[in-house]
Amino acid sequence: MTVGVAEPEANFDDEDGMDHVDAINQIFAEFEFAYHNQFHKAFAETESLVIAKKYWLSSLENFAPLQIVQAAKQVIRSQDYLPSIAALVRACEQGLDLFGLLPARQAYLEACGAPPPKREFHWSHAAVYHAGQASGWYLLANTAEATAFPVFDYNYALLCQRVIRGETLSIELPTPLPKKIERKLDKAETKARLAMLRDELGL
């Protein structure tokens, strides 16, 4: 049995070319706007602000830039006071939830339980569909969880990282067949359409 793998896209750039320095500058600008008086009291001098930015940069470098920005927005919505670096690290560690992504096991159960046609199912996130497709619908439907889940988990983790780095995943719906086919399909076209149908039905 051949198992698909979601490509990691190692060279994918963050949305709008954002890097870690951009992310730190953006969250400090948002902190200044949201916590104006507290911000200027904490960073009364330019030198202290520069030192703080360098420290936050070193503390958050293991998180994706977009993840840092999303975490900061969440903290601002829920916290009345200028956050500490520890508060932002905790928010970053929530990871998947910041981007509307399910935990791996919940995503696996959704993929296993989704009825055909798979593309038309109301997925919690496109990453679940693509992880299921990469893992193989037949594998998910007919293989024990002990074997199938690690495959799905691997593919889902790769896709989640792409989302966290800023990529937007979509599900392309198939083009409806015309009501009347003007010509007879040749063998190659017939085979291709049958393959697409099997994929949609998870066969």
Secondary structure, 3 states (H helix, E strand, C coil): CCCCCCCCCCCCCCHHHCCHHHHHHHHHHHHHHHCHHHHHHHCCCHHHHHHHHHHHHHHHCCCCHHHHHHHHHHHHHHCCCCCCHHHHHHHHHCHHHHHCCCCHHHHHHHHHHCCCCHHHCCCCCHHHHHHHHHHCHHHHHHCCHHHHHHHHHHHHHHHHHHHHCCCCCCCCCCCCCCCCCCCCCCHHHHHHHHHHHHHHHCC
